[in-house]
């Protein structure tokens, strides 16, 4: 199984710290560009595109730099 309880935990110390202290904690990313209200209300996003791209101007800039048409960045393009 690829994703077992020790996925990415490569040392005994990592496994011990995770299983003893962190396993029940929520995942919090303080630099994710999500509105705090979404995190506080456990907002359910419509799609991966919404959570990953909506409102993140850094990703929009990277998309534009790599030639993605503006309609897919902030326009009327489909999430796919």
Number of C-alpha atoms within 10 A of each C-alpha: 5 6 7 7 12 13 10 10 13 9 10 9 10 13 18 12 13 16 13 10 10 12 12 9 8 7 8 8 9 8 6 11 15 16 10 11 9 12 12 8 8 9 11 9 11 8 10 11 12 12 17 14 17 15 14 14 13 10 14 18 13 12 15 13 10 9 9 13 13 13 10 15 20 13 9 9 11 9 11 7
